[in-house]
Amino acid sequence: MRSVLYILSGIAIVVTGCSNRDQESDAYGNFTATEILISSETAGKVLAKMVTEGEIIDSGIKVYIIDTLQNCLKKDELEARKKSVLAKRINLTAQIAVLSEQRNALVNDVDRFRKMLAEGAASQKQIDDLLNNLKIMDKQIDQVKTNFASIEAEALAVDASIAQIKDLITRAIVKAPSNGTVLETYAETGEAVAPGRFLLKLADLRTMELKAYFSGDQLPKLKIGQVVEVLIDNGDGEMRILQGTISWISSNAEFTPKIIQTREERVSLVYAVKINVVNDGTIKINMPGEIRITKKNS
């Protein structure tokens, strides 16, 4: 009877051991999210900080407002310069109009003197002098037109500078490039910032990415779009099971990262795999996670 009990106990141990192995995770990793660093694109003092850390914001909302006084003054200066350039253009237009009238008068004189020459009342020298004056007048008009082209180029340059300043003024209102959660802020109201100064860090935490490592033997069981089980600690010493979808599988093997402990410790070369998991608010950046390849998809 005692031997029978020993045998039954041995069988129970084997079954329990097999069950535990079945429950072991196939891979381990940490959760990450795509973080966006939003920086200032203009220099000035922070007039308003419109978000707080931990706040969930939508794409396009204002997050910071930078002082634009200097850029506004520069814009006023350029617009005054543009008026001066336009005045030069108006003056040149008037000069061309006057010279054109004088040219028309010379053309009429040439026609009149030719008629007089036919009647013997004028000389050829008088006509030649008028023609020379007409050539000089044409050169003067061409010279003024050349200056006119230079003024046009100057006006275009001023317009480009004004457009640049207006763009800087627009960029002084910093907006969120995408939906996400404000992870950190780096500037407060009243601080002076320069172009390139980080203002805040943003990340979309609605879907988290778990990066794990699988051995070459496990790789044939994985495919893009496959649903797997993702396990996280629920805080009570137990594991909570979530669903994840494989979004990326590395095509190159790499050495096992030191922070990763796989089930098969002898494996030195592994493949990185990324799994997307919908976040209900409990998953945090760098939180550890485990993956099980479900029987349904294996």
PASEBA-1860 file (N, C-alpha, C; in nm, 3 decimals):
! residues 298
1> MRSVLYIL> 0.084/-0.120/0.000/0.000/0.000/0.000/0.087/0.126/0.000 ~ 0.194/0.121/0.085/0.285/0.236/0.091/0.353/0.260/-0.042 ~ 0.392/0.153/-0.112/0.457/0.169/-0.244/0.362/0.232/-0.343 ~ 0.235/0.198/-0.334/0.137/0.257/-0.426/0.128/0.408/-0.403 ~ 0.132/0.446/-0.275/0.126/0.590/-0.243/0.248/0.664/-0.298 ~ 0.365/0.599/-0.288/0.487/0.659/-0.345/0.473/0.680/-0.495 ~ 0.419/0.580/-0.560/0.404/0.588/-0.707/0.309/0.702/-0.743 ~ 0.194/0.709/-0.671/0.097/0.815/-0.699/0.158/0.953/-0.672
9> SGIAIVVT> 0.236/0.964/-0.567/0.301/1.091/-0.536/0.398/1.131/-0.646 ~ 0.473/1.033/-0.697/0.567/1.061/-0.805/0.496/1.108/-0.930 ~ 0.383/1.042/-0.960/0.307/1.084/-1.079/0.256/1.227/-1.062 ~ 0.208/1.262/-0.941/0.157/1.397/-0.915/0.267/1.501/-0.933 ~ 0.389/1.467/-0.886/0.502/1.560/-0.901/0.533/1.583/-1.048 ~ 0.534/1.474/-1.128/0.564/1.486/-1.271/0.459/1.571/-1.340 ~ 0.329/1.545/-1.308/0.221/1.621/-1.372/0.230/1.768/-1.336 ~ 0.258/1.795/-1.205/0.271/1.934/-1.161/0.387/2.002/-1.231
17> GCSNRDQE> 0.498/1.932/-1.244/0.614/1.988/-1.313/0.583/2.020/-1.457 ~ 0.513/1.930/-1.525/0.477/1.955/-1.665/0.386/2.076/-1.675 ~ 0.290/2.086/-1.578/0.197/2.198/-1.580/0.270/2.331/-1.561 ~ 0.367/2.333/-1.470/0.444/2.455/-1.447/0.523/2.494/-1.571 ~ 0.579/2.396/-1.639/0.656/2.427/-1.760/0.564/2.483/-1.867 ~ 0.441/2.428/-1.873/0.348/2.480/-1.972/0.313/2.626/-1.943 ~ 0.316/2.662/-1.815/0.279/2.797/-1.775/0.395/2.894/-1.781 ~ 0.515/2.845/-1.807/0.630/2.934/-1.816/0.617/3.023/-1.938
25> SDAYGNFT> 0.665/3.145/-1.926/0.659/3.239/-2.037/0.766/3.203/-2.141 ~ 0.738/3.238/-2.265/0.830/3.209/-2.374/0.936/3.318/-2.392 ~ 0.906/3.439/-2.348/1.003/3.548/-2.363/0.971/3.657/-2.261 ~ 1.070/3.745/-2.242/1.057/3.852/-2.145/1.105/3.982/-2.210 ~ 1.051/4.094/-2.163/1.094/4.222/-2.218/1.042/4.338/-2.135 ~ 1.051/4.456/-2.192/1.004/4.577/-2.124/0.919/4.659/-2.219 ~ 0.824/4.731/-2.162/0.734/4.814/-2.242/0.801/4.947/-2.275 ~ 0.776/4.992/-2.396/0.828/5.122/-2.440/0.716/5.197/-2.512
33> ATEILISS> 0.739/5.323/-2.534/0.648/5.406/-2.612/0.731/5.504/-2.693 ~ 0.680/5.545/-2.807/0.752/5.641/-2.890/0.742/5.778/-2.826 ~ 0.855/5.829/-2.781/0.859/5.958/-2.712/0.898/6.069/-2.810 ~ 0.829/6.182/-2.800/0.854/6.297/-2.887/0.902/6.412/-2.801 ~ 1.019/6.467/-2.833/1.070/6.584/-2.764/1.032/6.708/-2.846 ~ 0.952/6.793/-2.787/0.907/6.915/-2.855/0.996/7.030/-2.809 ~ 1.056/7.098/-2.903/1.149/7.206/-2.870/1.100/7.340/-2.923 ~ 1.158/7.447/-2.870/1.126/7.581/-2.917/1.194/7.605/-3.052
41> ETAGKVLA> 1.123/7.672/-3.143/1.179/7.703/-3.274/1.213/7.850/-3.287 ~ 1.197/7.923/-3.178/1.229/8.066/-3.180/1.282/8.106/-3.043 ~ 1.349/8.219/-3.037/1.403/8.268/-2.911/1.307/8.365/-2.846 ~ 1.303/8.363/-2.711/1.216/8.455/-2.641/1.183/8.403/-2.502 ~ 1.101/8.479/-2.433/1.058/8.442/-2.299/0.929/8.362/-2.307 ~ 0.916/8.261/-2.221/0.793/8.182/-2.216/0.684/8.267/-2.154 ~ 0.582/8.299/-2.235/0.471/8.379/-2.186/0.366/8.293/-2.117 ~ 0.351/8.170/-2.166/0.247/8.083/-2.109/0.284/7.937/-2.128
49> KMVTEGEI> 0.271/7.862/-2.020/0.283/7.716/-2.025/0.141/7.662/-2.005 ~ 0.091/7.589/-2.102/-0.051/7.557/-2.105/-0.081/7.409/-2.079 ~ 0.020/7.332/-2.037/-0.002/7.190/-2.006/0.071/7.155/-1.877 ~ 0.033/7.043/-1.819/0.100/6.993/-1.700/0.140/6.848/-1.722 ~ 0.237/6.802/-1.647/0.284/6.664/-1.659/0.172/6.566/-1.623 ~ 0.159/6.462/-1.705/0.054/6.363/-1.685/-0.074/6.394/-1.758 ~ -0.082/6.514/-1.815/-0.205/6.554/-1.886/-0.211/6.487/-2.023 ~ -0.329/6.440/-2.060/-0.351/6.380/-2.192/-0.401/6.491/-2.285
57> IDSGIKVY> -0.332/6.512/-2.396/-0.365/6.622/-2.486/-0.390/6.570/-2.627 ~ -0.457/6.653/-2.705/-0.487/6.619/-2.844/-0.391/6.691/-2.938 ~ -0.378/6.635/-3.055/-0.291/6.695/-3.157/-0.341/6.835/-3.194 ~ -0.247/6.929/-3.204/-0.281/7.064/-3.249/-0.312/7.164/-3.140 ~ -0.324/7.120/-3.014/-0.355/7.217/-2.909/-0.229/7.294/-2.871 ~ -0.247/7.415/-2.820/-0.134/7.498/-2.779/-0.075/7.445/-2.649 ~ 0.057/7.431/-2.645/0.123/7.383/-2.524/0.213/7.490/-2.462 ~ 0.273/7.574/-2.545/0.357/7.685/-2.495/0.336/7.806/-2.586
65> IIDTLQNC> 0.351/7.925/-2.529/0.351/8.049/-2.607/0.478/8.125/-2.573 ~ 0.557/8.154/-2.677/0.684/8.225/-2.660/0.666/8.372/-2.700 ~ 0.732/8.461/-2.629/0.724/8.605/-2.658/0.771/8.634/-2.800 ~ 0.696/8.718/-2.872/0.729/8.748/-3.012/0.758/8.898/-3.033 ~ 0.782/8.972/-2.926/0.798/9.117/-2.938/0.908/9.155/-3.037 ~ 1.027/9.095/-3.022/1.138/9.131/-3.110/1.108/9.099/-3.256 ~ 1.044/8.985/-3.279/1.009/8.949/-3.416/0.902/9.043/-3.472 ~ 0.809/9.087/-3.388/0.707/9.182/-3.434/0.770/9.315/-3.470
73> LKKDELEA> 0.866/9.360/-3.389/0.936/9.485/-3.421/1.015/9.471/-3.551 ~ 1.077/9.355/-3.570/1.151/9.330/-3.695/1.056/9.330/-3.814 ~ 0.938/9.276/-3.796/0.839/9.274/-3.904/0.796/9.416/-3.939 ~ 0.774/9.500/-3.837/0.737/9.639/-3.862/0.848/9.711/-3.939 ~ 0.973/9.684/-3.902/1.086/9.746/-3.972/1.089/9.705/-4.119 ~ 1.068/9.577/-4.143/1.071/9.528/-4.282/0.954/9.583/-4.363 ~ 0.838/9.596/-4.301/0.724/9.651/-4.375/0.746/9.798/-4.409 ~ 0.814/9.872/-4.319/0.848/10.012/-4.350/0.948/10.017/-4.466
81> RKKSVLAK> 1.043/9.924/-4.464/1.139/9.918/-4.573/1.071/9.883/-4.705 ~ 0.971/9.798/-4.698/0.898/9.761/-4.819/0.826/9.883/-4.877 ~ 0.769/9.967/-4.790/0.703/10.088/-4.839/0.802/10.179/-4.910 ~ 0.925/10.187/-4.854/1.029/10.269/-4.918/1.064/10.214/-5.055 ~ 1.074/10.082/-5.064/1.104/10.019/-5.193/0.992/10.044/-5.292 ~ 0.868/10.033/-5.247/0.754/10.057/-5.336/0.753/10.202/-5.383 ~ 0.796/10.294/-5.296/0.803/10.434/-5.336/0.905/10.454/-5.447 ~ 1.019/10.384/-5.435/1.120/10.391/-5.541/1.064/10.338/-5.672
89> RINLTAQI> 0.986/10.231/-5.663/0.929/10.173/-5.784/0.830/10.269/-5.849 ~ 0.751/10.338/-5.766/0.656/10.435/-5.820/0.731/10.550/-5.889 ~ 0.842/10.593/-5.826/0.922/10.701/-5.883/0.982/10.660/-6.017 ~ 1.032/10.536/-6.024/1.088/10.487/-6.151/0.981/10.476/-6.258 ~ 0.863/10.435/-6.217/0.753/10.425/-6.313/0.720/10.563/-6.371 ~ 0.722/10.664/-6.284/0.696/10.800/-6.330/0.807/10.847/-6.425 ~ 0.934/10.814/-6.391/1.045/10.852/-6.480/1.030/10.788/-6.617 ~ 0.995/10.662/-6.620/0.978/10.592/-6.748/0.865/10.657/-6.828
97> AVLSEQRN> 0.758/10.697/-6.758/0.646/10.761/-6.827/0.690/10.893/-6.890 ~ 0.769/10.974/-6.815/0.818/11.103/-6.867/0.911/11.081/-6.985 ~ 1.004/10.989/-6.973/1.098/10.961/-7.081/1.025/10.907/-7.204 ~ 0.924/10.832/-7.184/0.846/10.779/-7.297/0.775/10.891/-7.370 ~ 0.722/10.990/-7.295/0.658/11.105/-7.359/0.760/11.185/-7.439 ~ 0.880/11.205/-7.381/0.985/11.277/-7.452/1.026/11.203/-7.579 ~ 1.032/11.071/-7.571/1.067/10.991/-7.689/0.961/11.006/-7.797 ~ 0.836/11.003/-7.756/0.729/11.019/-7.854/0.738/11.156/-7.923
105> ALVNDVDR> 0.777/11.258/-7.844/0.792/11.392/-7.903/0.906/11.393/-8.005 ~ 1.018/11.324/-7.975/1.129/11.316/-8.068/1.089/11.243/-8.195 ~ 1.013/11.137/-8.182/0.966/11.062/-8.299/0.880/11.152/-8.387 ~ 0.795/11.231/-8.326/0.711/11.324/-8.402/0.796/11.430/-8.472 ~ 0.903/11.478/-8.400/0.991/11.577/-8.461/1.064/11.520/-8.582 ~ 1.109/11.395/-8.569/1.178/11.332/-8.682/1.086/11.325/-8.803 ~ 0.961/11.284/-8.782/0.865/11.276/-8.893/0.840/11.414/-8.955 ~ 0.828/11.516/-8.866/0.801/11.651/-8.916/0.918/11.706/-8.995
113> FRKMLAEG> 1.042/11.683/-8.945/1.160/11.736/-9.015/1.184/11.662/-9.146 ~ 1.148/11.537/-9.152/1.162/11.467/-9.281/1.069/11.526/-9.387 ~ 0.950/11.564/-9.344/0.858/11.629/-9.438/0.914/11.765/-9.481 ~ 0.973/11.837/-9.382/1.033/11.966/-9.413/1.153/11.950/-9.505 ~ 1.230/11.838/-9.487/1.344/11.814/-9.574/1.298/11.792/-9.717 ~ 1.188/11.726/-9.734/1.134/11.703/-9.869/1.092/11.834/-9.935 ~ 1.053/11.933/-9.852/1.010/12.063/-9.903/1.127/12.163/-9.910 ~ 1.247/12.116/-9.863/1.365/12.202/-9.865/1.371/12.299/-9.750
121> AASQKQID> 1.289/12.277/-9.650/1.285/12.370/-9.537/1.368/12.321/-9.418 ~ 1.434/12.208/-9.428/1.518/12.154/-9.321/1.636/12.082/-9.382 ~ 1.740/12.058/-9.296/1.860/11.990/-9.345/1.866/11.847/-9.291 ~ 1.948/11.768/-9.358/1.966/11.629/-9.313/2.034/11.625/-9.177 ~ 2.122/11.725/-9.148/2.191/11.727/-9.019/2.091/11.742/-8.904 ~ 1.987/11.822/-8.925/1.886/11.837/-8.821/1.815/11.704/-8.791 ~ 1.789/11.631/-8.898/1.724/11.500/-8.880/1.819/11.404/-8.810 ~ 1.949/11.404/-8.849/2.047/11.315/-8.786/2.061/11.348/-8.637
129> DLLNNLKI> 2.059/11.477/-8.603/2.067/11.515/-8.462/1.947/11.462/-8.384 ~ 1.830/11.470/-8.445/1.710/11.418/-8.378/1.718/11.267/-8.360 ~ 1.768/11.197/-8.460/1.782/11.051/-8.449/1.882/11.013/-8.340 ~ 1.992/11.091/-8.330/2.089/11.064/-8.222/2.026/11.086/-8.084 ~ 1.947/11.195/-8.076/1.878/11.220/-7.949/1.779/11.108/-7.915 ~ 1.719/11.054/-8.020/1.625/10.943/-8.000/1.697/10.819/-7.948 ~ 1.817/10.791/-8.000/1.894/10.677/-7.951/1.935/10.697/-7.805 ~ 1.974/10.822/-7.773/2.012/10.852/-7.634/1.892/10.831/-7.541
137> MDKQIDQV> 1.775/10.876/-7.589/1.654/10.861/-7.509/1.622/10.714/-7.485 ~ 1.639/10.629/-7.587/1.614/10.485/-7.572/1.708/10.423/-7.468 ~ 1.835/10.468/-7.468/1.930/10.417/-7.370/1.891/10.459/-7.229 ~ 1.842/10.583/-7.214/1.800/10.630/-7.083/1.682/10.548/-7.030 ~ 1.589/10.519/-7.122/1.473/10.438/-7.082/1.518/10.298/-7.041 ~ 1.611/10.241/-7.118/1.662/10.107/-7.084/1.732/10.107/-6.948 ~ 1.807/10.217/-6.920/1.877/10.227/-6.792/1.779/10.234/-6.676 ~ 1.674/10.313/-6.694/1.573/10.323/-6.588/1.504/10.189/-6.568
145> KTNFASIE> 1.475/10.119/-6.679/1.412/9.988/-6.667/1.503/9.889/-6.593 ~ 1.636/9.902/-6.614/1.730/9.817/-6.540/1.721/9.844/-6.390 ~ 1.715/9.973/-6.355/1.697/10.008/-6.213/1.564/9.956/-6.159 ~ 1.464/9.959/-6.246/1.332/9.910/-6.207/1.340/9.762/-6.171 ~ 1.416/9.684/-6.252/1.433/9.541/-6.223/1.504/9.520/-6.090 ~ 1.603/9.606/-6.061/1.676/9.596/-5.934/1.583/9.624/-5.816 ~ 1.495/9.724/-5.833/1.398/9.757/-5.728/1.302/9.640/-5.708 ~ 1.259/9.576/-5.814/1.169/9.461/-5.804/1.236/9.347/-5.726
153> AEALAVDA> 1.365/9.324/-5.755/1.438/9.219/-5.683/1.449/9.253/-5.535 ~ 1.472/9.381/-5.503/1.481/9.422/-5.363/1.347/9.403/-5.293 ~ 1.238/9.434/-5.364/1.105/9.417/-5.306/1.077/9.270/-5.277 ~ 1.118/9.182/-5.368/1.098/9.038/-5.346/1.178/8.989/-5.227 ~ 1.301/9.042/-5.211/1.384/9.003/-5.097/1.320/9.047/-4.965 ~ 1.264/9.167/-4.964/1.197/9.216/-4.843/1.074/9.130/-4.812 ~ 0.998/9.096/-4.916/0.881/9.010/-4.897/0.921/8.875/-4.837 ~ 1.033/8.820/-4.885/1.080/8.691/-4.831/1.118/8.704/-4.684
161> SIAQIKDL> 1.183/8.816/-4.648/1.221/8.838/-4.508/1.097/8.854/-4.420 ~ 0.997/8.922/-4.470/0.873/8.939/-4.394/0.805/8.804/-4.374 ~ 0.804/8.723/-4.478/0.743/8.590/-4.467/0.817/8.505/-4.364 ~ 0.950/8.519/-4.360/1.030/8.444/-4.263/0.997/8.487/-4.120 ~ 0.986/8.617/-4.098/0.953/8.667/-3.965/0.812/8.625/-3.924 ~ 0.718/8.631/-4.016/0.582/8.587/-3.986/0.580/8.439/-3.949 ~ 0.664/8.361/-4.016/0.671/8.217/-3.983/0.724/8.199/-3.841 ~ 0.826/8.278/-3.803/0.880/8.269/-3.667/0.776/8.309/-3.564
169> ITRAIVKA> 0.696/8.411/-3.596/0.590/8.453/-3.504/0.487/8.342/-3.488 ~ 0.456/8.275/-3.599/0.360/8.164/-3.593/0.417/8.050/-3.509 ~ 0.546/8.022/-3.526/0.609/7.912/-3.453/0.625/7.943/-3.304 ~ 0.609/8.069/-3.265/0.617/8.104/-3.124/0.499/8.045/-3.046 ~ 0.393/8.010/-3.119/0.281/7.938/-3.057/0.308/7.790/-3.080 ~ 0.358/7.721/-2.978/0.399/7.580/-2.991/0.277/7.492/-2.973 ~ 0.256/7.402/-3.069/0.141/7.314/-3.066/0.185/7.168/-3.059 ~ 0.099/7.085/-3.004/0.129/6.942/-2.994/0.123/6.879/-3.133
177> PSNGTVLE> 0.227/6.805/-3.174/0.228/6.744/-3.307/0.140/6.620/-3.317 ~ 0.099/6.563/-3.203/0.018/6.442/-3.205/-0.053/6.426/-3.071 ~ -0.146/6.331/-3.066/-0.210/6.298/-2.939/-0.109/6.233/-2.846 ~ -0.128/6.249/-2.718/-0.038/6.181/-2.626/-0.050/6.231/-2.484 ~ 0.036/6.177/-2.400/0.044/6.215/-2.259/0.171/6.294/-2.236 ~ 0.160/6.404/-2.164/0.277/6.486/-2.132/0.357/6.413/-2.025 ~ 0.475/6.365/-2.062/0.559/6.292/-1.967/0.642/6.385/-1.880 ~ 0.701/6.487/-1.942/0.784/6.582/-1.867/0.775/6.718/-1.933
185> TYAETGEA> 0.790/6.824/-1.855/0.804/6.959/-1.907/0.938/7.015/-1.862 ~ 0.998/7.100/-1.947/1.134/7.146/-1.920/1.146/7.298/-1.912 ~ 1.036/7.372/-1.927/1.042/7.518/-1.919/0.917/7.570/-1.849 ~ 0.937/7.675/-1.770/0.827/7.735/-1.697/0.804/7.878/-1.746 ~ 0.688/7.931/-1.715/0.653/8.068/-1.753/0.757/8.166/-1.697 ~ 0.804/8.253/-1.784/0.903/8.353/-1.744/1.045/8.317/-1.783 ~ 1.070/8.191/-1.813/1.205/8.149/-1.853/1.233/8.192/-1.997 ~ 1.358/8.226/-2.023/1.401/8.258/-2.160/1.447/8.130/-2.228
193> VAPGRFLL> 1.402/8.110/-2.350/1.440/7.990/-2.424/1.504/8.031/-2.556 ~ 1.583/7.942/-2.610/1.649/7.963/-2.739/1.601/7.856/-2.836 ~ 1.620/7.878/-2.966/1.581/7.776/-3.062/1.650/7.643/-3.033 ~ 1.573/7.536/-3.030/1.627/7.404/-3.000/1.613/7.364/-2.854 ~ 1.573/7.456/-2.768/1.555/7.425/-2.625/1.433/7.334/-2.609 ~ 1.451/7.220/-2.541/1.340/7.129/-2.518/1.237/7.193/-2.425 ~ 1.111/7.178/-2.463/1.002/7.231/-2.383/0.926/7.121/-2.310 ~ 0.901/7.010/-2.378/0.829/6.902/-2.313/0.852/6.771/-2.387
201> KLADLRTM> 0.822/6.661/-2.317/0.831/6.527/-2.375/0.689/6.470/-2.381 ~ 0.653/6.417/-2.498/0.518/6.367/-2.522/0.525/6.224/-2.573 ~ 0.430/6.141/-2.531/0.424/6.003/-2.580/0.278/5.958/-2.581 ~ 0.243/5.883/-2.685/0.108/5.826/-2.694/0.110/5.692/-2.620 ~ 0.044/5.688/-2.505/0.046/5.569/-2.420/-0.077/5.481/-2.439 ~ -0.160/5.512/-2.539/-0.280/5.431/-2.560/-0.246/5.291/-2.606 ~ -0.140/5.278/-2.684/-0.089/5.147/-2.725/0.058/5.141/-2.692 ~ 0.095/5.047/-2.607/0.234/5.032/-2.566/0.301/4.923/-2.649
209> ELKAYFSG> 0.432/4.933/-2.656/0.510/4.837/-2.735/0.600/4.757/-2.642 ~ 0.581/4.628/-2.643/0.664/4.539/-2.561/0.771/4.477/-2.651 ~ 0.897/4.505/-2.620/1.007/4.450/-2.698/1.066/4.332/-2.622 ~ 1.059/4.217/-2.683/1.109/4.095/-2.620/1.202/4.023/-2.716 ~ 1.267/3.918/-2.665/1.366/3.845/-2.743/1.333/3.696/-2.743 ~ 1.331/3.638/-2.864/1.300/3.496/-2.880/1.420/3.425/-2.941 ~ 1.432/3.297/-2.907/1.541/3.218/-2.964/1.508/3.178/-3.107 ~ 1.609/3.130/-3.177/1.588/3.086/-3.315/1.491/2.969/-3.323
217> DQLPKLKI> 1.486/2.884/-3.219/1.393/2.771/-3.219/1.249/2.818/-3.208 ~ 1.227/2.931/-3.142/1.092/2.983/-3.126/1.044/3.063/-3.246 ~ 1.138/3.111/-3.327/1.106/3.203/-3.436/1.003/3.146/-3.534 ~ 1.010/3.018/-3.573/0.910/2.965/-3.669/0.767/2.972/-3.617 ~ 0.749/2.986/-3.486/0.614/2.992/-3.429/0.557/3.133/-3.430 ~ 0.637/3.230/-3.476/0.595/3.369/-3.471/0.571/3.424/-3.611 ~ 0.475/3.515/-3.623/0.449/3.583/-3.749/0.385/3.718/-3.722 ~ 0.401/3.810/-3.815/0.344/3.943/-3.801/0.191/3.932/-3.794
225> GQVVEVLI> 0.132/4.005/-3.701/-0.013/4.004/-3.686/-0.064/3.896/-3.592 ~ 0.025/3.811/-3.545/-0.016/3.702/-3.455/-0.053/3.757/-3.318 ~ -0.158/3.701/-3.260/-0.202/3.740/-3.126/-0.133/3.650/-3.024 ~ -0.074/3.710/-2.921/-0.005/3.636/-2.817/-0.057/3.684/-2.681 ~ -0.025/3.607/-2.579/-0.060/3.646/-2.443/0.053/3.729/-2.383 ~ 0.018/3.841/-2.323/0.114/3.927/-2.255/0.078/3.931/-2.107 ~ 0.177/3.904/-2.023/0.152/3.897/-1.880/0.224/4.012/-1.809 ~ 0.150/4.079/-1.720/0.208/4.184/-1.639/0.171/4.160/-1.493
233> DNGDGEMR> 0.250/4.213/-1.403/0.225/4.199/-1.259/0.107/4.288/-1.220 ~ 0.008/4.231/-1.154/-0.108/4.310/-1.113/-0.090/4.377/-0.978 ~ 0.029/4.358/-0.918/0.058/4.422/-0.790/0.023/4.338/-0.669 ~ -0.043/4.224/-0.690/-0.080/4.135/-0.578/-0.001/4.006/-0.581 ~ 0.108/4.008/-0.653/0.189/3.888/-0.664/0.138/3.792/-0.770 ~ 0.036/3.831/-0.843/-0.018/3.748/-0.949/0.001/3.818/-1.083 ~ -0.016/3.740/-1.189/0.005/3.794/-1.323/-0.130/3.819/-1.389 ~ -0.137/3.929/-1.458/-0.257/3.963/-1.534/-0.231/3.937/-1.681
241> ILQGTISW> -0.325/3.874/-1.749/-0.306/3.835/-1.889/-0.377/3.936/-1.981 ~ -0.300/3.989/-2.076/-0.353/4.080/-2.178/-0.326/4.021/-2.316 ~ -0.391/4.074/-2.415/-0.366/4.031/-2.552/-0.273/4.130/-2.621 ~ -0.180/4.076/-2.696/-0.089/4.159/-2.773/-0.079/4.109/-2.916 ~ -0.039/4.197/-3.005/-0.026/4.163/-3.147/0.117/4.189/-3.193 ~ 0.178/4.090/-3.254/0.316/4.105/-3.302/0.316/4.203/-3.420 ~ 0.395/4.308/-3.407/0.400/4.411/-3.511/0.531/4.410/-3.589 ~ 0.634/4.347/-3.533/0.766/4.350/-3.599/0.851/4.235/-3.548
249> ISSNAEFT> 0.923/4.172/-3.641/1.016/4.064/-3.605/1.150/4.096/-3.672 ~ 1.255/4.101/-3.595/1.386/4.132/-3.650/1.432/4.019/-3.743 ~ 1.498/4.058/-3.849/1.552/3.959/-3.943/1.696/3.922/-3.910 ~ 1.754/3.990/-3.813/1.893/3.965/-3.775/1.901/3.920/-3.629 ~ 1.985/3.823/-3.607/2.005/3.773/-3.470/2.102/3.865/-3.397 ~ 2.089/3.869/-3.265/2.180/3.948/-3.182/2.202/3.873/-3.051 ~ 2.306/3.913/-2.981/2.335/3.849/-2.853/2.230/3.889/-2.751 ~ 2.196/3.799/-2.663/2.095/3.824/-2.562/2.135/3.942/-2.475
257> PKIIQTRE> 2.049/4.044/-2.464/2.081/4.155/-2.373/2.095/4.106/-2.230 ~ 2.183/4.169/-2.154/2.209/4.124/-2.017/2.086/4.135/-1.928 ~ 1.996/4.230/-1.960/1.880/4.248/-1.874/1.772/4.146/-1.901 ~ 1.787/4.069/-2.008/1.685/3.970/-2.044/1.728/3.832/-1.996 ~ 1.639/3.761/-1.929/1.663/3.624/-1.888/1.557/3.536/-1.954 ~ 1.599/3.460/-2.052/1.506/3.374/-2.123/1.493/3.240/-2.054 ~ 1.396/3.163/-2.095/1.376/3.032/-2.036/1.493/2.941/-2.068 ~ 1.546/2.955/-2.190/1.660/2.873/-2.231/1.786/2.956/-2.215
265> ERVSLVYA> 1.849/2.948/-2.101/1.962/3.032/-2.071/2.084/3.000/-2.156 ~ 2.086/2.884/-2.220/2.203/2.848/-2.301/2.203/2.924/-2.434 ~ 2.091/2.977/-2.473/2.082/3.046/-2.602/2.154/3.180/-2.592 ~ 2.246/3.205/-2.683/2.320/3.331/-2.682/2.274/3.425/-2.792 ~ 2.216/3.371/-2.900/2.166/3.454/-3.008/2.015/3.452/-3.010 ~ 1.955/3.572/-3.013/1.809/3.582/-3.009/1.764/3.681/-3.116 ~ 1.632/3.687/-3.136/1.571/3.778/-3.232/1.475/3.871/-3.158 ~ 1.488/3.999/-3.184/1.400/4.097/-3.120/1.264/4.094/-3.185
273> VKINVVND> 1.160/4.103/-3.103/1.022/4.103/-3.150/0.947/4.214/-3.076 ~ 0.862/4.288/-3.149/0.783/4.394/-3.088/0.636/4.354/-3.089 ~ 0.571/4.371/-2.973/0.431/4.336/-2.958/0.354/4.459/-2.913 ~ 0.249/4.494/-2.986/0.164/4.607/-2.949/0.056/4.560/-2.852 ~ 0.040/4.635/-2.744/-0.059/4.601/-2.642/-0.142/4.726/-2.612 ~ -0.275/4.713/-2.621/-0.362/4.825/-2.586/-0.351/4.851/-2.436 ~ -0.328/4.977/-2.403/-0.304/5.015/-2.263/-0.432/5.068/-2.199 ~ -0.471/5.007/-2.089/-0.588/5.055/-2.016/-0.548/5.151/-1.904
281> GTIKINMP> -0.422/5.192/-1.905/-0.372/5.285/-1.805/-0.281/5.221/-1.701 ~ -0.277/5.089/-1.700/-0.195/5.021/-1.599/-0.051/4.997/-1.646 ~ -0.028/4.999/-1.776/0.106/4.973/-1.830/0.186/5.103/-1.830 ~ 0.305/5.097/-1.777/0.394/5.213/-1.770/0.519/5.187/-1.854 ~ 0.586/5.295/-1.891/0.710/5.283/-1.967/0.815/5.213/-1.883 ~ 0.886/5.118/-1.944/0.992/5.036/-1.882/0.937/4.927/-1.790 ~ 0.806/4.915/-1.779/0.750/4.806/-1.698/0.785/4.673/-1.764 ~ 0.823/4.571/-1.686/0.854/4.441/-1.745/0.727/4.367/-1.787
289> GEIRITKK> 0.742/4.283/-1.885/0.630/4.202/-1.933/0.678/4.067/-1.981 ~ 0.588/3.971/-1.983/0.620/3.838/-2.031/0.527/3.803/-2.146 ~ 0.576/3.711/-2.231/0.498/3.671/-2.348/0.484/3.521/-2.351 ~ 0.362/3.480/-2.380/0.336/3.339/-2.406/0.276/3.325/-2.544 ~ 0.332/3.230/-2.620/0.277/3.202/-2.751/0.155/3.113/-2.729 ~ 0.037/3.165/-2.753/-0.085/3.090/-2.725/-0.096/2.968/-2.815 ~ -0.158/2.865/-2.763/-0.174/2.740/-2.840/-0.255/2.763/-2.965 ~ -0.348/2.859/-2.955/-0.437/2.886/-3.069/-0.360/2.933/-3.188
297> NS> -0.250/3.009/-3.165/-0.175/3.066/-3.276/-0.045/2.993/-3.303 ~ -0.013/2.893/-3.223/0.116/2.827/-3.240/0.109/2.724/-3.349
END
